[in-house]
């Protein structure tokens, strides 16, 4: 199963962003979202940024993920 997860863009090199998933950093291709800037939030799926989120949406989604992870950890 693949998940699309929100992340914050912390660096951009050409068409590759370094994104932060709550302290874990990974690369994400920006081919589908050329207007993304450092500080933006994006949904990442299979190594590609597929959707740009506004900060409110991103923080709500990240909070939901945190709640899910807490429940799974119990």
N, C-alpha and C positions, 0 to 999 in steps of 0.2 A: 504494500500500500504506500502511495506517495501522498505527502501533505504539502499544501501551499502555506508557507509560514511568513508572518510579517517580520521585517528586519529594518534597521536604520542604516543608511548609507554613510560610511565614515571616510571613504576614500574612493576616488575614481581614477583609473588608468586606461585611457583609450575607451574601449567598449566594455570594460570589466570594472565592476564595483567591488569594493571590500565592504561587506555588510556585517552588522553586529546583531546576533541573536542572543541578547541578554548576556553578553560577555564572551560568546563564542563567535569568532570571526571566520567568514568564508568568502569565497569569490562568487559573484553572480554576474552573468552576462547581461548587458544592457541593450542588446540588439533590438528588442521590442519596445524599449522606452528611452529613446535618445535624449529626452529633455530632463532626465533625472539629475539632481544636484546633490552635493554632499549635504547631509542633514535631512534629506527626504526619507520617508518611509516607503517601502515597497513590499509587495508580496513576492516571495521567491518560491519557484516550483521547478524542480529538477535542474537547478543551477541557473535559471533564467529569472530575471525580474519581469513579472508579467503584468503587474498593476501597481500604480502609484496610489498611496493612501494619504489622506490628510492626517495631521498629527492626532486629532481626536479619535478618528477611526482606528488608527494604529494602536493607540494606548488602550482603547476598549478591547481590541482583539488580543493584545498582549496580556491584559488582565484576565481575560477568559482562558487563555492558554495556561497562565499561572495557576488558576483555580483547578483546571483539569489535571495538571501535573501534581497538585497537592492531593487531590482525590485518588489518583493512581498510586501515589506514594504511601497511602494509608493502608 
